[in-house]
Amino acid sequence: MTRTGTIHGIAGLLIWRLDLTDPTRPNPTRLPPMTLSPLYIKAIAACGTLAVCSAAGAAAPSVADASGNCCRIVELRQYITYPGKRDVLATLFEREFIEPQEAAGIRVLAQFRDLNDPYRFTWLRGFASMEARKQSLGDFYFGPLWKKYRNEANATLYDNDDVLLLRPASNGAGFATAGRERDSGKPAGLIVATLYHFGQEVAPAFIAQFDRQLSPLFERHGAQTLGRFVSDNSVNTFAQLPVRENAHVYAWFARFDDRAAYDRYLGALAEDTEWREHFAPLYKSLARPPETLMLSPTARSLLR
């Protein structure tokens, strides 16, 4: 089937996956029809087909924060695939699931292969708000077209429940996506996501310290900071897709040209007395050691 098919609800395959693994969840075939948002209807009417949307480069509705960066709400989604199935999922995702989400008002930011885990497929998407997330996911996840792909997608997925809801840590800390082109052909770098897990809500003092001291320190040695986020513990407005509850995470994303550049960065940090002074207090403040994701962008990842 080509992209000229109906936009409505391709990613319902994810809800179908949840229903397969959790018998307490309602069967999606019995859910009442969703009311499409005017924004979604407008997107369909303006483009007519996904092929036209793609070819025309139709802009998705704004999900930027006050600074113009993306987005007010971001999902960090980490999936575990069955052995040998990660590339199958990546290909299916990039062929069928990007433009339909963006037509529904969702900003698909990035797709990655985790270099430390051959089974992990990681991706990011953004929303204008939690209420917009509810409407966009409802518009996107219900409808006939997802049925075409659910079996193909389910065959790749072992687990897809590891999801963090994030918001920019401060004004201007979101992803700067202006001017980025999804199919630009630019070489991909290495994206490193570092997650600091705290025992309670991330303190404003730490956010300020990271902005004033740690971020400049890391950038001085070669990190190109892409975004800085903290957990958003709002009520999950789309309960069919679970998220990690009671998480207290500070997440920052950095780009390096390649693994060698990242190794040079680590070596330079190790020699920096300022980092050594920050290291012990930072680690002692955490509930557990930092989580480091080594991410290789896929062909159509916006962040690369």
C-alpha positions in Angstrom: 0.0 0.0 0.0 1.3 3.5 -0.9 1.3 6.6 1.2 -1.8 7.7 -0.7 -3.9 5.7 1.8 -6.0 7.1 4.5 -4.0 9.1 7.2 -6.2 8.1 10.1 -4.6 6.1 12.9 -1.6 4.2 11.5 0.1 4.0 14.8 -2.7 2.1 16.4 -0.4 -0.8 16.0 1.2 0.3 19.3 -2.1 0.0 21.1 -2.7 -3.4 19.5 0.7 -4.4 20.9 -0.4 -3.3 24.4 -3.6 -5.3 24.1 -1.7 -8.4 23.2 0.6 -8.2 26.2 -2.0 -6.9 28.8 -5.4 -8.7 28.7 -6.9 -6.1 31.1 -6.8 -3.4 28.3 -9.9 -3.0 26.2 -9.9 -4.5 22.7 -9.3 -1.7 20.3 -12.0 -3.0 17.9 -14.6 -2.3 20.6 -13.5 1.3 21.3 -16.0 4.0 20.3 -15.0 6.1 17.3 -12.8 9.1 18.1 -13.7 12.7 17.3 -11.1 14.1 14.9 -9.6 17.5 15.9 -10.2 20.3 13.4 -6.4 20.5 13.1 -6.3 16.9 11.9 -9.2 17.4 9.5 -7.5 20.5 8.2 -4.2 18.6 7.6 -6.1 15.9 5.6 -8.1 18.4 3.6 -5.0 20.5 2.8 -2.9 17.6 1.6 -5.4 15.2 0.3 -2.9 12.3 0.4 0.2 11.5 2.3 2.2 11.5 -0.9 1.1 15.1 -1.6 1.9 16.1 2.0 5.4 14.6 1.8 6.2 16.0 -1.6 5.0 19.5 -0.7 6.8 19.5 2.6 3.6 20.5 4.4 4.5 21.9 7.8 3.1 20.2 10.9 1.1 22.3 13.3 3.5 24.2 15.7 4.6 22.2 18.8 7.3 24.6 19.7 7.8 26.1 23.2 8.0 29.8 23.9 11.6 30.0 22.6 10.6 28.4 19.3 12.3 25.1 20.1 10.6 21.7 20.2 8.7 20.7 22.1 6.7 21.5 25.3 6.2 17.8 25.8 8.5 15.1 24.5 8.3 11.3 24.7 11.5 9.3 24.9 10.4 5.8 23.8 12.7 2.8 24.1 11.5 -0.4 22.5 12.9 -3.9 22.8 12.6 -5.9 19.5 13.0 -9.6 18.9 16.4 -10.7 17.7 17.0 -9.7 14.1 13.9 -7.6 14.0 15.2 -4.1 14.8 16.0 -3.2 11.2 12.6 -4.5 10.1 10.9 -2.2 12.5 13.1 0.8 11.6 12.3 0.3 7.9 8.5 0.0 8.5 8.5 3.0 10.8 10.3 5.2 8.4 8.2 4.1 5.4 4.8 4.3 7.0 4.7 6.1 10.4 6.4 9.5 10.2 4.2 11.6 7.9 0.9 10.3 9.4 2.0 11.3 12.9 3.0 14.7 11.7 -0.3 15.1 9.9 -2.0 14.5 13.3 0.0 17.3 14.9 2.9 15.2 16.4 6.5 16.1 15.7 8.5 13.0 15.0 12.0 14.1 16.2 14.3 11.2 15.9 14.7 7.4 15.4 17.8 5.5 16.6 19.5 2.2 16.9 21.1 1.8 20.3 24.7 0.9 19.9 24.9 -0.7 23.3 21.9 -3.0 22.7 21.3 -4.8 19.4 17.6 -5.2 20.3 16.7 -1.6 21.3 15.0 0.8 19.0 14.7 4.3 20.5 12.7 7.3 19.2 11.5 10.7 20.2 8.3 12.6 19.4 7.0 15.9 20.6 3.6 17.6 21.4 2.4 21.2 22.0 0.9 20.2 25.4 -0.5 17.2 27.3 -4.0 18.1 26.0 -2.7 18.3 22.4 -1.0 14.9 23.0 -4.4 13.4 24.0 -6.1 14.7 20.9 -3.3 13.9 18.5 -2.8 10.4 19.7 -6.5 9.8 19.6 -6.6 11.1 16.1 -3.6 9.0 15.1 -4.2 5.7 16.9 -7.8 4.9 15.9 -8.9 4.0 12.4 -8.7 1.3 9.7 -5.2 1.8 8.3 -3.2 0.6 11.2 -4.8 -2.9 10.8 -2.8 -3.3 7.7 0.5 -3.1 9.6 -0.2 -4.4 13.0 0.8 -8.0 12.5 4.0 -6.9 10.7 4.9 -4.5 13.5 3.9 -6.9 16.4 6.2 -9.5 15.0 9.2 -7.2 15.8 8.2 -6.0 19.3 9.0 -7.7 22.6 8.3 -4.7 24.7 7.3 -1.1 24.1 6.3 0.2 27.5 9.6 2.0 28.4 8.4 5.6 27.9 9.5 8.8 29.6 7.5 12.0 29.4 9.8 15.0 29.4 9.6 18.8 29.2 12.3 21.4 28.5 14.3 22.0 31.6 14.3 25.7 31.0 13.3 28.2 28.4 15.2 27.5 25.2 16.3 24.0 26.3 14.2 22.1 23.8 15.4 20.7 20.5 16.2 23.4 17.9 14.5 21.9 14.8 14.1 25.1 12.7 15.9 24.6 9.4 16.4 20.9 9.9 15.4 18.7 6.9 14.4 15.1 7.4 15.8 13.8 4.1 18.7 16.2 3.8 21.4 13.6 3.2 23.6 15.1 5.8 25.9 12.6 7.5 24.7 11.3 10.9 26.7 11.7 14.0 26.5 9.9 17.3 23.8 11.1 19.7 24.4 10.5 23.4 21.5 10.8 25.8 22.5 11.0 29.5 19.7 10.4 32.0 20.3 11.5 35.6 17.8 9.7 37.9 16.9 11.5 41.1 15.0 10.3 44.1 12.6 13.3 44.0 11.6 16.0 41.6 14.6 17.6 39.9 15.6 20.6 41.9 15.6 24.1 40.2 19.1 24.5 41.7 20.4 21.5 39.8 18.8 22.8 36.5 20.5 26.2 37.1 23.8 24.5 37.9 23.7 22.4 34.8 23.0 25.5 32.6 25.7 27.6 34.2 28.4 25.1 34.9 28.0 21.6 33.6 26.7 22.3 30.1 29.5 24.8 29.3 32.0 22.4 30.7 30.8 19.5 28.5 30.6 21.7 25.5 34.1 23.0 26.0 35.4 19.5 25.5 33.4 18.8 22.4 29.7 18.0 23.3 27.2 19.7 21.0 24.2 20.0 23.3 20.9 19.4 21.5 18.4 19.6 24.3 18.0 19.5 28.1 14.8 18.1 29.7 13.2 17.0 33.0 10.5 14.6 33.7 6.9 15.8 33.2 4.8 14.1 35.9 1.4 15.3 34.5 -1.4 12.8 34.5 -1.1 10.6 31.4 -3.7 12.0 29.1 -3.7 8.9 26.8 -3.9 6.0 29.1 -3.8 3.4 26.3 -0.1 4.1 26.1 1.6 3.7 29.5 4.5 5.9 30.6 7.0 5.6 33.5 5.2 7.0 36.5 6.9 8.8 39.3 10.1 9.3 37.3 12.5 12.1 38.3 14.9 12.4 35.5 17.1 15.1 34.1 17.9 14.1 30.5 20.4 15.9 28.2 21.1 15.0 24.6 24.4 15.8 22.8 25.8 15.2 19.3 29.3 14.1 18.5 30.7 13.6 15.0 31.5 9.9 15.7 32.5 7.5 18.4 36.1 8.6 18.2 35.0 12.2 18.9 33.1 11.0 21.9 36.1 9.0 23.2 38.2 12.2 22.9 35.6 14.1 24.8 35.6 11.5 27.6 39.4 11.7 27.7 39.4 15.4 27.9 36.8 15.4 30.7 38.9 12.9 32.7 41.8 15.4 32.7 39.7 18.4 33.7 39.9 19.3 37.4 36.6 21.2 37.3 34.8 18.0 36.2 36.5 16.0 38.9 35.2 18.5 41.5 31.7 18.2 40.2 31.7 14.4 39.7 31.4 13.1 43.3 28.7 15.6 44.4 26.7 14.9 41.3 26.8 11.1 41.6 26.0 11.2 45.3 22.9 13.2 44.6 21.5 10.5 42.2 19.2 7.7 43.0 21.3 5.4 40.8 24.2 5.7 38.3 23.5 7.8 35.1 21.9 6.0 32.2 23.9 6.6 29.0 22.3 5.8 25.6 24.6 5.6 22.6 22.3 6.3 19.7 22.9 6.0 16.0 20.3 8.0 13.9 18.4 6.1 11.3 18.2 7.3 7.7 15.2 9.6 8.2 15.9 10.9 11.7 15.4 14.6 12.0 18.0 14.8 14.8 21.3 13.5 13.4 
